Amino acid sequence: MGALLALASAACYGLVDFAGGLLSRRVHFAVVTVLGQVSGLLLALIAALIMPSEAMRPWDL
């Protein structure tokens, strides 16, 4: 499970890095930064809610 989550994290990081670079050419960089941070927070919250509670251990945090 950890390897799958790491792979998904790396794929999301690469996609967002590429998209952020393209978007920052058209929109102010501060807007791109705020949108990226808010989107990442929402994605992390959704992932935390989807994960079963027995799969999450205190040292994982």
Helices and strands as residue ranges (DSSP letters): H 2-23, H 29-50, G 53-55, G 58-60
